[in-house]
Amino acid sequence: MLDRRWMATRINRLLEQFSESATRYSGSSWAFALAAALIIVWILSGPMFGFSDTWQLVINTGTTIITFLMVFLIQRTQNKETAAMQLKLNELVAALKGASNRLIDLEDWKEEELVELHEHYKRLSYLANKEKDSHQSLSVDNAAQRHHQKRKANRPPAA
């Protein structure tokens, strides 16, 4: 059992290293130059092959295979970057005084919950616009309470 886990972990690391290298290389200037050179060679070889169906099939097959593989590399990179960005945002929310910690796992919320939260922020925006104070921060958890405190603090003392 231990050997299987070790092997699976090892294979996963190797695949991750390979995909990171492929992602780095495929986004480089050298990769673009190589792709452009291959297209030029393919175009120039057209007369030699009489612009045949086989000649066209070579470029079509090659580009299809490359596109298929690139979809997975792009998705992997996007998933990793999204996860890293979420962790950074979570750290900021957790570190900010007055910020709602309920927002830390926002990416796991259901669509309806996100719509409800969006409506809440629309109300906060309305309150902020009504007060003409765009620098005041209102949290999800205590927006109404802060709004009333702010209004009370801005009123002149009774004579």
C-alpha positions in Angstrom: 0.0 0.0 0.0 2.8 2.4 0.9 4.6 1.7 -2.4 1.4 2.6 -4.4 1.0 5.9 -2.6 4.7 6.7 -3.1 4.4 5.7 -6.8 1.3 7.8 -7.3 2.9 10.8 -5.5 6.0 10.4 -7.6 4.0 10.2 -10.9 2.0 13.2 -9.9 5.1 15.2 -9.2 6.7 14.2 -12.5 3.5 15.1 -14.4 3.3 18.5 -12.6 6.9 19.2 -13.5 6.4 18.2 -17.1 3.2 20.3 -17.4 4.9 23.4 -15.8 7.8 23.1 -18.2 5.5 22.7 -21.2 3.4 25.7 -20.1 6.5 27.8 -19.6 8.0 26.7 -23.0 4.8 27.0 -24.9 4.4 30.6 -23.9 7.9 31.6 -24.9 9.1 33.6 -27.9 11.0 30.5 -29.0 7.8 28.4 -29.2 6.2 31.1 -31.3 9.2 31.3 -33.6 9.2 27.5 -34.0 5.5 27.5 -34.8 5.9 30.2 -37.3 8.9 28.4 -38.9 6.8 25.2 -39.2 4.0 27.0 -40.9 6.5 28.6 -43.4 8.1 25.3 -44.1 4.7 23.8 -44.6 3.6 26.5 -47.0 6.9 26.3 -48.9 6.5 22.5 -49.2 3.1 22.9 -50.8 4.3 23.0 -54.5 6.5 20.0 -53.8 3.5 17.9 -52.7 1.1 19.5 -55.2 -1.0 21.1 -52.5 -2.5 17.6 -52.1 -5.0 16.5 -49.5 -2.3 14.7 -47.6 -0.2 17.9 -47.5 -3.2 19.7 -45.9 -4.0 16.8 -43.6 -0.5 17.1 -42.1 -1.0 20.6 -40.9 -4.6 20.0 -39.8 -3.6 16.9 -37.8 -0.6 18.7 -36.2 -2.6 21.8 -35.2 -5.5 19.6 -33.8 -3.1 17.6 -31.6 -1.3 20.7 -30.4 -4.7 22.5 -29.7 -6.0 19.5 -27.8 -2.9 19.4 -25.6 -2.9 23.1 -25.1 -6.4 23.1 -23.8 -5.3 21.0 -20.8 -2.2 23.0 -20.2 -4.2 26.3 -20.2 -6.9 24.8 -17.9 -4.3 23.5 -15.5 -2.5 26.9 -15.4 -5.8 28.7 -14.9 -6.9 26.4 -12.1 -3.6 26.8 -10.3 -3.6 30.6 -10.7 -7.2 30.8 -9.6 -6.5 28.8 -6.5 -3.5 30.9 -5.7 -5.5 34.1 -6.1 -8.3 32.8 -3.9 -5.8 32.0 -1.2 -4.3 35.5 -1.4 -7.7 37.1 -1.2 -8.7 34.8 1.7 -5.6 36.0 3.5 -6.5 39.6 2.9 -10.1 39.1 4.1 -8.8 37.2 7.2 -6.3 39.9 8.0 -8.5 43.0 7.6 -10.2 44.2 10.7 -13.9 44.6 10.1 -14.0 42.4 7.0 -16.4 39.5 7.0 -14.7 36.1 7.4 -17.8 34.6 5.8 -16.4 35.7 2.5 -13.3 33.5 2.7 -15.0 30.5 1.1 -17.1 32.5 -1.3 -16.0 30.4 -4.3 -17.8 27.4 -2.7 -21.1 29.2 -2.3 -24.2 28.3 -4.4 -25.3 30.5 -7.2 -28.4 31.7 -5.3 -26.2 32.7 -2.3 -23.9 34.7 -4.6 -26.9 36.5 -6.1 -28.2 37.3 -2.6 -24.8 38.7 -1.6 -24.7 40.7 -4.8 -28.0 42.2 -3.8 -26.6 43.0 -0.4 -23.7 44.9 -1.9 -26.1 46.8 -4.2 -27.9 48.0 -1.0 -24.5 49.0 0.5 -23.7 50.9 -2.6 -27.1 52.7 -2.4 -26.4 53.6 1.3 -23.0 54.9 0.5 -24.2 57.0 -2.4 -27.0 58.3 -0.3 -24.5 59.4 2.4 -22.1 60.8 -0.3 -19.2 59.1 1.5 -17.4 56.7 -0.9 -14.5 56.1 1.5 -16.6 54.4 4.2 -16.3 50.6 4.2 -19.4 48.6 5.0 -19.0 44.9 5.9 -21.5 42.2 5.0 -22.0 41.3 8.6 -22.7 44.7 10.1 -23.5 47.0 7.3 -26.8 48.3 8.7 -25.4 48.8 12.2 -22.4 50.7 10.8 -24.6 52.8 8.6 -26.8 53.9 11.6 -23.6 54.6 13.7 -22.2 56.7 10.9 -25.4 58.7 10.5 -25.5 59.2 14.3 -21.8 60.4 14.4 -22.4 62.9 11.6 -25.4 64.6 13.2 -24.7 67.8 15.0 -25.3 67.7 18.8 -28.7 68.7 20.1 -28.8 72.2 21.5 
